Amino acid sequence: MRPLLAIARKEAGDIARERTVVLAVLTQLLVAAFSAFISIGLVALADPGALGASAHGTVAYVGPGGFDDRLQQAGTLRVVRTGFDDALAGFRDGRYLAVVEETVDDPAPRRVALLLAEGDVRTPLLMAEMRTLLREYELSLRQERAERLEQEIVEVRTGARPGVVYGFAFAMLLPLLVATPVFIAGAITGDSFAHEIASRTLPLLRSTPAATRDILLGKLLPPVALAPAQVCLWIALFALNGLEVRNAPALVLYTTVLAALLSGVGIGIAFVVRRPSVSQSAYALAVLVLSAFALALPQDPLNVAARLAVGTADTVTWLTMAALGAAAVATLGLALVAAHRTLSRGAL
């Protein structure tokens, strides 16, 4: 046990001195730490109304009346009723934030056309506000003309808003923060073994009191343990942002399983290729192929991570996780057995 821990400490020190690994971890840390700022920016693009902000300014209204009352009720907009030429001229010189033109051709539906400035930071907020006002205006018109409709009008108000920030964090950010350490763990493992093989230091390690098994496991444990350690950090940072990660132990275990699976792939490629530069390219290609095959699963690996974090894991999720665990045990076991036999025969 002592030789194994000594080799593991040496490997961990080598990983800590590797600039590429350190920069990758720091990059993930910055992404996770500033996830709130990133999510706010994406929310502003996807659903500006979710931020609770409103556009303030003057809007020119052209038409017979109707929707202008809804604009007045917004409270943040000043409505000026004018002709189309004046409205267009005022929009071009910046006096009007937008132009709203309403046309009526009974019994046909009313048409409302909006003219908004492209590239204005207030435009997304104004669009979100106009969408709400138009829906309310449409509902009021339907109620006024209820006798013309063959179906009864039913309005449902829940007061609920879609969780855009929540969806971004758990559907995009967390799976990314799980997948990146897993990929790095396999890359570090394969690169470490490939360098040891290329420099012929593995046979030298066998001349020490450490058994071949201790050598292999000692070099394997630090990169595999790095992935769940990072995920634990991301879970803590999510908690600081007020986002609770469900099934945290299962998520950490799942990360360890994926890291072990890709580490087995990295070891196998290193002992077959035996050249660091080629093994890195082969590992990246192998991960791409495995990712394509993973899409054929009932739930792909990133979907499993998201479901575990959200707390919506079902029977298929657990079965997929078990299947990936079995694949990790088989892949890593075969890679270690093949590496042990190669070292024992002195074939390096």
Phi and psi in degrees as a GROMACS rama.xvg file:
@    title "Ramachandran Plot"
@    xaxis  label "Phi"
@    yaxis  label "Psi"
@TYPE xy
-65.4094  -44.1865  ARG-2
-60.2842  -38.3793  PRO-3
-60.6013  -46.3968  LEU-4
-65.8432  -35.8283  LEU-5
-64.6152  -43.1971  ALA-6
-67.0125  -38.5475  ILE-7
-64.3038  -41.0012  ALA-8
-63.5695  -41.7938  ARG-9
-63.5139  -42.4645  LYS-10
-64.9681  -40.4588  GLU-11
-63.1527  -38.9093  ALA-12
-64.4619  -38.9  GLY-13
-64.8044  -39.3961  ASP-14
-65.3111  -41.0204  ILE-15
-65.1352  -28.4959  ALA-16
-87.1787  -7.51433  ARG-17
-78.5672  115.286  GLU-18
-64.1809  -39.0623  ARG-19
-61.4749  -42.948  THR-20
-66.1939  -44.7199  VAL-21
-61.6997  -43.1266  VAL-22
-65.0883  -37.4369  LEU-23
-64.3092  -42.5314  ALA-24
-66.0949  -42.4771  VAL-25
-64.8279  -37.1993  LEU-26
-62.8004  -44.9209  THR-27
-62.4161  -38.5676  GLN-28
-63.0706  -42.6058  LEU-29
-65.4124  -40.9925  LEU-30
-62.3062  -45.185  VAL-31
-69.1698  -40.4428  ALA-32
-66.3197  -34.965  ALA-33
-103.438  25.0117  PHE-34
-61.0806  -31.9704  SER-35
-63.7979  -42.5795  ALA-36
-67.6932  -39.8208  PHE-37
-63.8824  -44.2899  ILE-38
-65.3521  -37.49  SER-39
-62.8393  -40.9194  ILE-40
-64.1332  -42.1307  GLY-41
-70.4101  -35.0142  LEU-42
-63.5527  -39.5361  VAL-43
-61.9394  -30.3684  ALA-44
-81.4781  -41.986  LEU-45
-80.4099  -42.0242  ALA-46
-149.986  83.328  ASP-47
-58.371  -32.4469  PRO-48
-64.6943  -20.8503  GLY-49
-68.7946  -18.1793  ALA-50
-81.38  -10.2871  LEU-51
77.1822  13.8724  GLY-52
-98.3323  159.461  ALA-53
-135.339  154.225  SER-54
-87.0728  140.927  ALA-55
-118.748  134.495  HIS-56
164.559  -172.785  GLY-57
-105.318  132.316  THR-58
-117.347  131.73  VAL-59
-89.4429  129.412  ALA-60
-112.156  130.351  TYR-61
-123.85  119.304  VAL-62
156.454  -178.19  GLY-63
-80.3351  -7.32972  PRO-64
108.353  154.015  GLY-65
135.222  -71.7627  GLY-66
-73.9551  -19.9158  PHE-67
-64.1371  -31.1346  ASP-68
-65.8466  -38.0418  ASP-69
-65.1514  -37.7192  ARG-70
-64.4497  -38.6061  LEU-71
-64.431  -35.272  GLN-72
-70.4956  -16.5931  GLN-73
-61.1203  -32.2306  ALA-74
84.7389  -25.1374  GLY-75
-102.5  -5.73412  THR-76
-116.236  137.281  LEU-77
-99.6318  122.743  ARG-78
-101.004  128.686  VAL-79
-116.537  118.666  VAL-80
-87.0914  120.567  ARG-81
-151.7  179.721  THR-82
-82.6299  166.805  GLY-83
-66.7687  -41.2787  PHE-84
-62.1157  -46.1172  ASP-85
-65.1075  -38.7107  ASP-86
-63.712  -42.5116  ALA-87
-67.3383  -40.4411  LEU-88
-65.4801  -42.0536  ALA-89
-66.4858  -33.1594  GLY-90
-67.4447  -39.274  PHE-91
-70.1898  -35.3687  ARG-92
-91.2432  5.61712  ASP-93
90.4062  4.63558  GLY-94
-72.8504  -28.3641  ARG-95
-116.473  135.082  TYR-96
-71.5661  -33.0821  LEU-97
-157.463  163.069  ALA-98
-119.822  127.963  VAL-99
-116.127  118.63  VAL-100
-115.57  123.854  GLU-101
-115.606  132.3  GLU-102
-122.246  146.364  THR-103
-127.232  131.278  VAL-104
-143.737  72.8721  ASP-105
-58.9488  144.822  ASP-106
-87.184  12.0929  PRO-107
-69.7891  158.797  ALA-108
-63.5679  155.071  PRO-109
-74.0432  147.948  ARG-110
-118.503  133.966  ARG-111
-121.887  120.742  VAL-112
-109.459  137.862  ALA-113
-116.119  137.314  LEU-114
-119.533  112.375  LEU-115
-121.21  155.443  LEU-116
-80.1042  131.445  ALA-117
-81.968  133.348  GLU-118
88.6139  -4.74409  GLY-119
-79.0688  133.582  ASP-120
-65.9804  -21.2878  VAL-121
-83.2723  -13.1325  ARG-122
-61.9916  -45.8032  THR-123
-59.8479  -39.1838  PRO-124
-66.5044  -40.646  LEU-125
-66.3372  -37.7651  LEU-126
-63.8882  -42.7976  MET-127
-63.2391  -40.405  ALA-128
-68.8253  -40.4415  GLU-129
-64.3136  -36.2927  MET-130
-60.3131  -43.6048  ARG-131
-66.0171  -43.7131  THR-132
-64.5981  -38.3316  LEU-133
-67.3199  -37.1269  LEU-134
-64.8691  -42.0983  ARG-135
-66.3686  -38.2628  GLU-136
-66.0513  -40.6836  TYR-137
-62.3691  -42.5695  GLU-138
-63.7283  -41.0896  LEU-139
-65.4573  -38.7986  SER-140
-65.8135  -38.6361  LEU-141
-64.5793  -39.199  ARG-142
-68.3174  -36.4394  GLN-143
-66.1487  -32.0656  GLU-144
-107.534  31.0735  ARG-145
-60.9786  -29.9132  ALA-146
-68.8142  -18.9196  GLU-147
-85.9071  -14.3944  ARG-148
-93.0038  143.569  LEU-149
-87.0728  -15.9463  GLU-150
-112.183  150.664  GLN-151
-77.3419  138.212  GLU-152
-86.4472  126.417  ILE-153
-123.686  123.273  VAL-154
-107.322  130.662  GLU-155
-118.127  120.458  VAL-156
-118.174  115.29  ARG-157
-103.663  -21.9745  THR-158
76.45  2.14521  GLY-159
-89.4421  147.974  ALA-160
-120.223  146.875  ARG-161
-64.4105  137.931  PRO-162
-79.9535  80.4542  GLY-163
-67.6918  -44.512  VAL-164
-62.8846  -45.2435  VAL-165
-61.0916  -44.4897  TYR-166
-64.0652  -41.7857  GLY-167
-63.3277  -44.3253  PHE-168
-64.1771  -43.2225  ALA-169
-95.7029  -22.4103  PHE-170
-92.9132  -22.4019  ALA-171
-122.743  -53.2748  MET-172
-70.6969  -51.086  LEU-173
-62.9627  -47.0576  LEU-174
-57.1777  -36.9497  PRO-175
-64.4323  -41.8625  LEU-176
-72.697  -16.6098  LEU-177
-86.1894  -42.7968  VAL-178
-68.6868  -36.5306  ALA-179
-65.2155  -49.3348  THR-180
-62.5127  -33.5697  PRO-181
-64.1971  -46.4624  VAL-182
-62.4031  -42.674  PHE-183
-65.3706  -37.7291  ILE-184
-60.3244  -47.114  ALA-185
-64.8329  -38.2432  GLY-186
-66.0956  -41.6733  ALA-187
-64.1365  -44.7321  ILE-188
-60.4642  -51.6249  THR-189
-62.3327  -41.1141  GLY-190
-66.3523  -38.8791  ASP-191
-63.8514  -47.0201  SER-192
-66.7204  -37.9532  PHE-193
-64.1153  -40.3457  ALA-194
-67.0117  -40.1013  HIS-195
-63.1246  -39.1912  GLU-196
-69.8028  -44.3342  ILE-197
-64.5523  -36.6776  ALA-198
-88.2419  -2.00094  SER-199
57.8851  37.6455  ARG-200
-91.3943  -17.1263  THR-201
-62.4141  -44.3437  LEU-202
-60.779  -32.3011  PRO-203
-67.1355  -37.7618  LEU-204
-64.0042  -30.6788  LEU-205
-69.5458  -18.0898  ARG-206
-79.5738  -8.56376  SER-207
-84.2778  171.233  THR-208
-64.5084  -11.8608  PRO-209
-69.7766  134.851  ALA-210
-73.3817  159.767  ALA-211
-58.8767  -38.7887  THR-212
-61.7798  -42.6764  ARG-213
-64.6783  -36.1601  ASP-214
-63.9387  -47.2133  ILE-215
-66.6891  -46.6884  LEU-216
-68.5192  -35.7199  LEU-217
-63.8658  -35.6398  GLY-218
-79.8434  -21.0471  LYS-219
-85.734  -38.9173  LEU-220
-61.8672  -47.1312  LEU-221
-58.6456  -49.126  PRO-222
-66.2559  -35.3883  PRO-223
-67.1605  -40.294  VAL-224
-71.0925  -21.0901  ALA-225
-64.6603  -36.2991  LEU-226
-65.4861  -55.3397  ALA-227
-63.6967  -29.4887  PRO-228
-63.548  -41.3102  ALA-229
-66.2055  -41.0622  GLN-230
-63.4878  -37.4064  VAL-231
-60.0275  -39.1412  CYS-232
-66.0333  -42.2804  LEU-233
-64.5399  -38.0687  TRP-234
-62.9128  -41.0455  ILE-235
-64.5154  -40.0429  ALA-236
-68.4668  -35.3785  LEU-237
-61.793  -42.5243  PHE-238
-62.4256  -37.6544  ALA-239
-64.8948  -27.6399  LEU-240
-87.8212  7.39914  ASN-241
79.6638  19.0986  GLY-242
-111.367  113.163  LEU-243
-84.2309  128.124  GLU-244
-97.3209  116.349  VAL-245
-78.7406  160.324  ARG-246
50.9633  43.0687  ASN-247
-58.8518  -45.8544  ALA-248
-59.5015  -41.1599  PRO-249
-65.8926  -36.871  ALA-250
-66.3392  -40.6905  LEU-251
-65.154  -42.6928  VAL-252
-62.4366  -41.7946  LEU-253
-62.5978  -40.0506  TYR-254
-62.8433  -41.1503  THR-255
-62.7017  -40.598  THR-256
-61.2437  -47.6624  VAL-257
-65.5252  -38.4069  LEU-258
-64.4422  -40.3225  ALA-259
-65.011  -38.9828  ALA-260
-62.2005  -49.6011  LEU-261
-72.3521  -27.8014  LEU-262
-66.7929  -38.6836  SER-263
-61.3154  -40.7819  GLY-264
-62.7196  -43.099  VAL-265
-63.1518  -41.1006  GLY-266
-64.9998  -45.0051  ILE-267
-60.3307  -43.1702  GLY-268
-66.052  -39.4655  ILE-269
-62.1539  -40.9717  ALA-270
-77.4484  -20.5491  PHE-271
-85.4399  -46.0716  VAL-272
-82.7311  -48.0761  VAL-273
66.2169  18.5431  ARG-274
-132.046  121.234  ARG-275
-55.8114  -46.2438  PRO-276
-64.7468  -40.5046  SER-277
-73.5417  -36.1657  VAL-278
-65.8633  -34.631  SER-279
-64.1579  -44.3167  GLN-280
-66.1196  -40.7722  SER-281
-65.4542  -37.2263  ALA-282
-65.1966  -44.5184  TYR-283
-60.9622  -41.5563  ALA-284
-65.7868  -40.6066  LEU-285
-63.6446  -39.1389  ALA-286
-65.5262  -38.836  VAL-287
-62.963  -42.0229  LEU-288
-65.5573  -44.4305  VAL-289
-63.3934  -37.1413  LEU-290
-64.2335  -37.9205  SER-291
-65.0057  -42.6376  ALA-292
-67.3316  -32.3843  PHE-293
-65.1648  -25.8839  ALA-294
-66.0527  -18.9957  LEU-295
-80.6435  -9.9034  ALA-296
-68.5949  154.324  LEU-297
-54.7874  -35.6999  PRO-298
-136.739  121.508  GLN-299
-69.6075  162.134  ASP-300
-55.3002  -38.907  PRO-301
-68.7033  -36.0117  LEU-302
-65.2842  -38.7162  ASN-303
-61.5926  -44.8317  VAL-304
-60.5283  -43.5217  ALA-305
-64.3964  -42.9658  ALA-306
-65.0915  -39.7785  ARG-307
-62.9982  -42.7873  LEU-308
-68.6231  -36.7249  ALA-309
-78.8373  -27.7728  VAL-310
94.8574  21.2293  GLY-311
-110.821  24.9968  THR-312
-65.639  131.57  ALA-313
-113.781  -169.343  ASP-314
-61.4432  -39.777  THR-315
-63.3368  -37.2952  VAL-316
-61.3889  -48.2337  THR-317
-67.6438  -36.3831  TRP-318
-66.9972  -39.1694  LEU-319
-64.1744  -41.9205  THR-320
-63.4081  -40.387  MET-321
-65.5318  -39.7919  ALA-322
-64.3375  -42.1551  ALA-323
-65.5721  -35.1698  LEU-324
-63.4589  -43.1548  GLY-325
-64.2483  -39.8653  ALA-326
-64.7018  -37.5905  ALA-327
-65.9679  -43.8546  ALA-328
-62.4542  -43.9794  VAL-329
-66.3223  -46.0396  ALA-330
-65.4965  -48.7813  THR-331
-66.9355  -39.4957  LEU-332
-62.437  -46.6697  GLY-333
-63.0462  -40.7234  LEU-334
-64.438  -42.9006  ALA-335
-68.8865  -39.4588  LEU-336
-63.9791  -44.7658  VAL-337
-63.4792  -41.2491  ALA-338
-65.6074  -39.9553  ALA-339
-62.7648  -43.5723  HIS-340
-66.7443  -37.8614  ARG-341
-65.2347  -41.947  THR-342
-69.2602  -39.851  LEU-343
-64.494  -34.6823  SER-344
-80.7433  -10.2543  ARG-345
66.8664  36.4604  GLY-346
-84.2025  0.92724  ALA-347
